[in-house]
Amino acid sequence: MEGKEILKKSTRKTSIWDEDKNVDREKVSKWEVTPRTATQSKRLKWDQTPLGYIKVEDDLCSGTRVSSGAVWDREGLNGTGSGEYSEMTLREINMCLPSKGYKRYDLHCISGSEGMDIKDLPDISAEEKDFFMPLIEAKDGNEADVYKGILLIKNGSKKMSIHGFKMLKRKEVNTVLEKVLLMAMSLELDDKDKEKVVGLFQFLLNDVDMSKVKYTREVLFVVGSYSYFPSLRRMCMPVLTLIYKCGFGYSVQAIEECFTSKEPHIREVVGNVVGTFIYHFGMEKVHDLLLSLAGSRNDEARKTCIRCITGICEFVGRDIVSYSGPVLDILGGFVVDRNRFIRVDAANAMSYAFKLIGPQKTPQMEGIFDLLKKEISRSGSIEFNSLLKAMSHLCHGRKEYSEVVFNLLRGSKERGVSLLKVFERICDRISSEDAWEYFDQISSILFSSKGRENANLVVSICTKMSGDSRVTRRILEYYPDPLNAGLLSRIFSRIPKMDFGREEADLYYRSICNAITHDGTTVHLILPLVSKTFLQQRHISMVASESFRLLRDSSSEIRIRGLKAIGGLAKILSTKELTYYGNLLLENITGSDQETLPFVLKAVCGVYNSHQFRPACEIVPNILPILKSKEQKAVASGVMLLHTICVNSPEECEKIGMKEWIRISYELVDSLTSWNREARKNATESLGCISRIVGPQEILDILIDNLESEDKNQRTGSSLGISVLGEYNGLFSILPALLTDYKIPSPFVQQGILKAMCYFFQRTYQVPSAYVHSMLPMIEDAMMDEDPVYRSLGINLIRHVVLNHPPSTMDMELVIHLLNLIWANILDPVPTIQQSFDECMESFATILSSQAMYGYVQQGLFHPSGRVRKRYHNVLETMEHFDSTTLSQCFLVEEEFLNITK
């Protein structure tokens, strides 16, 4: 008996994150171990699952056996009283059980050790196995526990992460930091994992004596580098603050040894860390540090200084204007340094600073330009490009500077990408003759493979110089080349006016016809390319004819390009051509393969938008088979075509039979859950148009039935469709049916109706108050429901009702009544209720005065519980934000407000 009692006391959960509380270990009653049917199992707790029989506590302690129902239950208990499964662990079985209705029993070793088995830990990917190898090999011990905690935090669920933090809290800080730093430096982490690393640093360094931390420098390197990612900067700042609170000297001393490092990547990381100093210590202290590095005789120290300045520019961005004085002074000294590589780094850093400063002028710019001009005259080829690049950034609005830079550029024999960037900055600030002369020299480079690799640079140069007809003619010479078709199409689409003659116009349209066959960029830009004044209507017709000819090609990609081109040209084709192409496309819908069918439908849609080439009653019946297909892209295009017809030809749609529209409506309801956002939008609006033809009640019945679906996305789409019916036909047409259907004891239907009303009040402004009064029983029922989902939806509905009217036309008695309904939820612990309540309070604060709401808040501000006071304080802060003037009148004595403790 004593052994049995000891065995019971040592019982623990194999997976501590599975349940918040220990399982009740009282004697199991007979009804719990009796197998029952699936229906009975919904009402009773029992020991048999779809996976087999789960051993209860008495069986484990006494060694008795109940006939097992699964393979893993057939192994005998070992001498220590533990059960071992050959195929599944108990945690895996527990994970398969429903969250409610079952007791979970956990196996354990008699020793009662708190160590976790390796099977209970999260999965380790192949890339992480080398890092977690000590855990896999050792399985226990102090080092293995550290790796377990890190693994739980990195790859585990929320409960696993909490347990991992508890494990690491008991370990020595330096031991844990060493492993975390090793993980951060050895593994390729995504942003989510980097956030966890930063959270680990904050957890470990909080309330720790920093003088005892051995890895301050490494932590600064990791967090300092992470802080340059916008998504991680907010999390990195608290960690840096924990270190920087020890003082500027302590922070500099931690990284001082790396100032003279010969490794470029170490100097880069040091520069990132110093860049973060600017917000914590101010520019004065950072400037002193930079001056000390700049005055060093060590070349690496001076290179580190330049990297620190670059880090400051990267960290503060365009705010560098506030610190431009000391930064440019230091860089100006480096430009004349004895080391030519330092001069190159200084010029590049200066270029980056000038790029951030932009067209703003600073007092040092004239002196710096003269300094760069003097230095470039005696420099070699290594630093020439960097110095010229820095000079070009100073040419904003200064023609004389641009002329100086261009003369230096023209004298250079190099034609690299860096010099092309210099020319791009000054090409529109120098004389047209000089610009054309240099463009003529580099045109062969611009339209070569090197130019195509830097397409944005080439497009910018050609667009800036498009005012010169010689430039556009030179560009046209390269247009027939298939390799340059996409690049030149981008250029010509951005040039509004071109002076081309007849022969040049023929060459232009022939080049477009050739490019459509093999270039997707030209197809995408077909409309701006052919909408030029020098082109005649015959040119446009020939481009359309060439595009339609591609539909007979055997390659599906070429056919798709032809269809896209026809859809783009539909806006400028003649009525006769639109009728011809529209009928041909429509007749071939059924014969198109699934790959090209979506593009055929889009082309028909583009043609129908420009001209209704055929009655709607002849097109709509062809859409129904497409909506029934399982191809999502084809269905989305079919819904788009249906929406186009309903919007452009509502009178023609009335000639279609009611049964046909009902059949289409059933298919549109299924499209409400489409992955395509545009398809969902078109489906809802099409249902609204159809409801005007067949009546809203027919469509409403379909949507109400769809609310009982198990698919959450389908229920959400149906709720949105109901709101669209109310928007198109008026709320009076659907509200009686909704209030009646709300009485159906179906949670999905009731919640869907509440959500539909939320959508309706979002889409429709100033709904008459009489409708709101008729909805009050439904709102009150939702607010008094025990289920937090009902109350959350009710609060959201009240919020949209309150915001539906301006304060001048709102019924204040109704608003007070709605406020009374939701006020009981102020202390609700459910997070969704709290969020909905806070958002609702913002809407009430915009309608009601603070004097009306202060009576609700006053007593809760002095509650003994801090949590209660905090909730009421949140409401008070909302009132102060929206109506601070009226709120101040609510306090008879000023000290009454000041002495309130949160």
Residue, then its C-alpha position, 0 to 999 in steps of 0.5 A: m500500500e505504501g508503494k502504491e501511495i508513493l507511486k500515486k504522489s509521483t504521478r505527473k504530466t508528461s506534457i506540462w503545457d497540455e493543461d493548466k492544472n493537474v489532472d484530478r487523481e481521485k479514484v476513477s468511477k466505474w462509469e468512466v471505464t465502461p466503453r460506450t457508444a460515440t453518442q454517449s461519449k459526448r455526454l460522459k467522460w470515458d477511457q476509450t478513444p478512437l485510438g484505443y484504450i487509455k490506462v487509468e490510474d488504478d491500472l498503472c498502480s496495481g498492474t492490473r490490465v483491462s483488455s486493450g483496444a490498440v497495439w501500443d497498449r499490449e506491452g506489459l508494464n515494466g518493473t518500475g511501474s511505468g508504461e512504454y508504448s511502442e508506436m505512440t507516446l501518451r502526449e501524441i494520444n492526448m493531442c488527438l483527444p478532444s479538448k473537453g469531455y476526456k480525462r488525460y492520464d500521464l505515464h511517468c517514471i517512479s523516480g519522479s524526475e522533472g526532466m522531459d523526454i526528448k519525444d515531448l520536445p518540439d521538432i528539430s529541423a535538419e538545419e538545426k540538428d548541428f546546433f542542438m546536437p548536445l541535447i540529442e546526445a546528452k538528453d539530461g544535465n545542465e547543458a541539455d536543460v539550457y538547450k531544451g529551454i531554447l528549443l521550447i522557446k524557438n520552436g514550441s507553442k505559447k505554453m511551451s515557450i512559457h515553460g522554456f522561460k521558466m527553465l532558463k530562469r533557473k540557469e546561470v545567465n552567462t551560460v544561457l547567453e552563450k548558447v543563445l548567442l551561438m544560435a543567433m550567429s550560427l543559424e539562419l533565422d527569419d524575422k520571427d525567430k530573431e524576435k524570439v532571440v531579442g525577447l530572450f536577451q531582454f528576459l535574461l538581462n532584465d534585473v541583472d548586474m551588467s558588470k557580471v555579464k561576460y558577453t555584453r559585446e556579443v549581445l551588442f553586436v547581435v541586437g545592434s545589427y537587428s535594430y537596423f531592420p524596421s520590423l525588429r527595431r521596436m523590440c531591440m530598443p529595450v534591450l539596448t537600453l538595459i545595456y546603455k543605462c550603465g553609461f557611455g563609457y561602459s558601452v564603448q569599453a565593451i566594443e573598444e577592442c574591435f575598433t582596430s579590427k582588420e576584419p571588414h565585417i567586424r568593423e561593419v557590426v561595430g558601426n551598427v552598434v555605434g549608430t544606435f548610440i545616437y538616440h541613447f547618448g546624443m550627438e555630443k558624446v558620439h561626436d567625441l568618439l568619432l573625433s578620437l577615432a578620426g585622429s587615430r594613426n591606425d588605418e583600421a580605426r579610421k575605417t571604423c570611424i567611417r563605418c560608424i558614420t554610415g551606421i548613424c546615417e542608416f539608423v536615423g535615415r533622413d533625420i541625418v540633416s540634424y547631425s549633418g554638420p559634424v558628420l560632414d566635417i569628419l568626412g571632409g577630413f577623410v577625403v584628403d587622407r593619405n590612404r587612398f582606400i580611406r578616401v574611397d570609403a569617405a567619398n562613398a559615405m558622403s554620397y550616402a549622406f547627401k542622398l539622405i539629405g536630398p535637395q536641402k542645402t547645408p552651409q558646408m556643401e560649397g566648401i565640400f564641393d570645392l574640396l572634392k573638385k580639388e581632390i579629384s583632379r589629383s586622384g587616381s582611377i581607384e577613387f575617381n568614381s567615388l569622388l565623382k559620385a559624391m560630387s553628383h549628389l550636390c548638383h540639386g538645382r545647381k547648373e554650374y555644379s552639373e557642368v563641372v561634374f559633366n566635364l569630369l565625366r566626359g573626360s573619363k574613359e570609363r563607362g561603368v554603371s557607377l558613371l551611368k548613375v552620375f550621368e542620370r543625375i545631371c542629364d537634365r541639368i546640362s545643355s541638350e547638345d552635351a547630353w545628346e553627345y554623351f548619350d550617343q556614346i553610351s547608347s550601345i551600353l544602355f541597350s546591351s546586357k549591362g543596360r538590361e541588368n540595370a533597367n530602372l537606370v536606363v529607363s530614368i535616363c531615357t525618360k529625362m532626355s525624351g524631350d530631344s527627338r534625336v534621343t527617341r529616334r535612337i531608342l527606336e532603332y533598338y526596338p526591333d531587337p527582341l532582347n530589348a523589347g521589354l525595356l524599350s516598351r517601358i521607356f516608350s510607355r512613359i514618354p507622353k509625346m514623340d515626334f515620329g514621321r510616317e516611316e518611324a510610326d510604321l517601324y514603331y507599330r511593327s516592333i510592338c506587333n513583334a514584341i507581343t509574341h514573346d514579351g509580357t511587359t509589352v502586353h501589359l503596357i499595350l494601351p499606353l504604347v498604342s495611345k500615341t498621337f502619331l499613330q493612326q487608327r489603322h495602326i491600332s487595328m493592325v495591332a489588334s489583328e496581330s494580337f487576335r492572330l496569336l490565338r491560333d498559336s499552339s503555345s498556351e503562353i502566346r495565346i494568353r498574351g494575345l488575349k491580354a492584348i485584346g483586353g487592353l486594346a478594347k478601350i480604343l477599338s471601334t464599335k465594329e471591331l469590338t463586336y467582331y472580336g467579342n462575338l468570336l471570343l464568346e463563341n470559343i468559350t466552351g472550346s477553350d482549355q482550362e489554362t486559357l479560359p480565364f483570360v478569354l473571359k477577361a478579354v470578353c469582360g474588357v470588350y463588354n465594358s467598352h461595348q455591349f456587343r450582344p444581349a445579356c440573355e445570350i451571354v449569361p447562360n454560358i457563364l453558369p457552366i463556368l461557375k460550376s467548374k472547380e477551376q478557381k481562376a476560371v470561376a473568378s473570371g466568370v464572376m467578373l464577367l457576370h458582374t460586368i454584365c449586371v452593372n452595364s446592362p441591368e435592363e437586359c438582365e431583367k429579360i432573363g428568367m428567374k430560375e436561371w438567376i436562382r441557379i446562378s445565385y447558388e453558384l455565386v454563394d460558393s464563390l463568396t469563399s474564393w481565395n481571390r479578393e476581387a472574386r469575392k467582391n464581384a460575387t457579393e455585388s452581383l448578388g445585390c444586382i440579382s436581388r433587384i431582379v428576382g427579389p431579395q427574399e429569394i437570395l436571402d433564403i439561400l444565404i441564410d441556409n448557407l449560414e449553417s455551413e461548417d466552413k467559417n469563410q463561407r459563413t462570413g461571405s454569406s453574412l457579407g452577402i446579406s448586408v449587400l442585399g440590405e444595401y441594394n434593396g433597403l433594410f426593410s426588405i430583409l430585416p423582418a426575415l432576419l429577426t425571425d430567423y434569429k429565433i432559430p436556436s442555431p449559433f451559426v445562424q444567430q452569429g451570422i445575422l449579427k455579423a451581417m448587421c455589423y457589415f450593413f451598418q459599416r456599408t450604409y450611413q445614417v440608417p433610420s433610428a426606427y430600424v435600430h429600435s426594432m433590432l433592440p431585442m436581438i441586440e439585448d439577447a446577444m449581450m445577455d448570452e453566456d457565450p463571449v462570441y455573442r457578446s463580442l458581436g453584439i458590442n461590435l454591432i453597437r459600435h457601428v450603430v453608434l457611429n452610423h449617425p453624427p451627434s447632431t442627428m443621433d437619438m441620445e436616449l437610444v445611445i444611453h440605452l446601448l451604453n447600459l447594455i455593454w457596460a456590464n462587460i467592462l470587467d470581462p476577462v476574455p481578451t476579445i471582449q476587452q478589445s471590443f469594449d475598448e473600441c466601442m468606448e471610443s465610439f461612445a466618446t465621440i457621440l456622448s459628452s464626458q459629463a454623461m459618461y463620467g457617472y459610469v466611470q467615477q466609482g470604479l476609479f476608487h475600487p480596491s482592486g488594481r485590475v478594476r481601476k485599470r479598466y476604468h482608467n482606460v475608459l477615462e483616458t479614452m474620454e480625455h482623448f476625445d473630450s478633454t475640455t468637458l471632462s475637466q468640468c467633471f472634477l469639482v476639486e483638481e486634487e481629486f483627479l490628480n490623486i487617483t492611483k492606477 
